[in-house]
Amino acid sequence: MTILLVAAKWADIRHQPISPLGLLAIATYINTSHHKCIIFDRNIEKMSLHQIIEQVNPDIVGISAFTGKVLKDVVKIAKIVKKHNLPVVLGGVHASLLPHQALNSGIVDYVVVGEGEITTMELLDALENERSLYTIDGLAFLDKGQIIINKSRKFIDLSKFPITDWTLIKGDKYFQGMGDSKKMLRIYTSKGCPGSCTFCYNQSFHKRTWRGRSPQQIIEEIKLLKKLYNIDGVGFIDELWSMSKERVFEICRLFIENNINISWYFNARVDQYNKNDLQILYDAGCLWIFLGIESGSKEILKKIKKGICLENVVNMFQFCKEIGISTIASFMIGFPNETEQNLKETVGFAL
């Protein structure tokens, strides 16, 4: 079977398109089988959806759904697909957390709940061979008007998946600029986070479970990107780049041993690394770290179960400044029951 995976338009909230890593991972895996998967990103392609459907002639169309304004385009895509009398499978965080909403829309036939690689493959196999859908873990669907949600799929060892096939998209259309890097691409090396932050989707989607790809796989993918697109930077967009310092140091060692002279950044907690650790990261090419602070109010930090103290924040930022690593901090306002005093504490701390 042929499946067309469509990335919806981000509307006006992003000035630079972001590589559709979820769809790319699914397509890479599906293309290791006899099925064929093609990615169509409405953020960069000038061809209309009607045109690509007529050109590819898919058996089914998959759409990735995030919460927010992008959902308007998701609905538009699904309606166009239905005009071609094709089934629609919806995946991504929004659909996974609200499968009933998706299936009640009247324009969605299947929902992939959670990680999509194996579930999508098994769906294609079942449709091709007219087998029951009830045995596919992680799938939600309609059966005679009734919503069926199968049991959750167990998390997968990411090192078992092939290295991402970046030839399936136009990688140079996704270059990001940061600092001296003009051709940075974002990739993922892990999924999930063990944190308990009350505002995060992680607890429902990843079940607070972290799992990572092998350091060697990461380096091989970066080497491939240098060969294909001559990238000068990498952004690791993992929720939490690594659980252990050993894995971090192994990746840094491989960066140096393989002479991968590019700049990179990642997401971290403020209590993960000491000054010596940060020096190792810097020596391997790390020039930025994105740090989630969220609030300057001790009261709010406790309520949202962030698990950090403001002293950790101050120390981390000071260490980074002394070493030469740029810091990017995230703050949030509007938490339930947040007071004017809490807001003033956050603004004051941020400044």
HELIX and SHEET records of a PDB file:
HELIX    1   1 LEU A   21  ILE A   30  1                                  10    
HELIX    2   2 LEU A   49  VAL A   56  1                                   8    
HELIX    3   3 VAL A   70  LYS A   83  1                                  14    
HELIX    4   4 VAL A   93  LEU A   97  1                                   5    
HELIX    5   5 PRO A   99  LEU A  103  1                                   5    
HELIX    6   6 GLU A  117  ASN A  129  1                                  13    
HELIX    7   7 LEU A  158  LYS A  160  5                                   3    
HELIX    8   8 TRP A  166  LEU A  168  5                                   3    
HELIX    9   9 GLY A  171  TYR A  174  5                                   4    
HELIX   10  10 ASN A  202  PHE A  205  1                                   4    
HELIX   11  11 PRO A  215  TYR A  229  1                                  15    
HELIX   12  12 LYS A  245  GLU A  257  1                                  13    
HELIX   13  13 LYS A  275  ASP A  283  1                                   9    
HELIX   14  14 LYS A  298  LYS A  303  1                                   6    
HELIX   15  15 LEU A  310  ILE A  323  1                                  14    
HELIX   16  16 GLU A  340  ALA A  350  1                                  11    
SHEET    1   A 7 LYS A  36  ASP A  41  0                                        
SHEET    2   A 7 THR A   2  ALA A   7  1                                        
SHEET    3   A 7 ILE A  60  SER A  64  1                                        
SHEET    4   A 7 VAL A  88  GLY A  91  1                                        
SHEET    5   A 7 TYR A 110  VAL A 112  1                                        
SHEET    6   A 7 LEU A 139  ASP A 143 -1                                        
SHEET    7   A 7 GLN A 146  ILE A 149 -1                                        
SHEET    1   B 6 GLN A 176  MET A 178  0                                        
SHEET    2   B 6 SER A 181  ILE A 187 -1                                        
SHEET    3   B 6 GLY A 233  PHE A 236  1                                        
SHEET    4   B 6 SER A 263  ALA A 268  1                                        
SHEET    5   B 6 CYS A 286  GLU A 294  1                                        
SHEET    6   B 6 SER A 326  PHE A 331  1                                        
SHEET    1   C 2 SER A 190  LYS A 191  0                                        
SHEET    2   C 2 ARG A 211  GLY A 212 -1                                        
END                                                                             
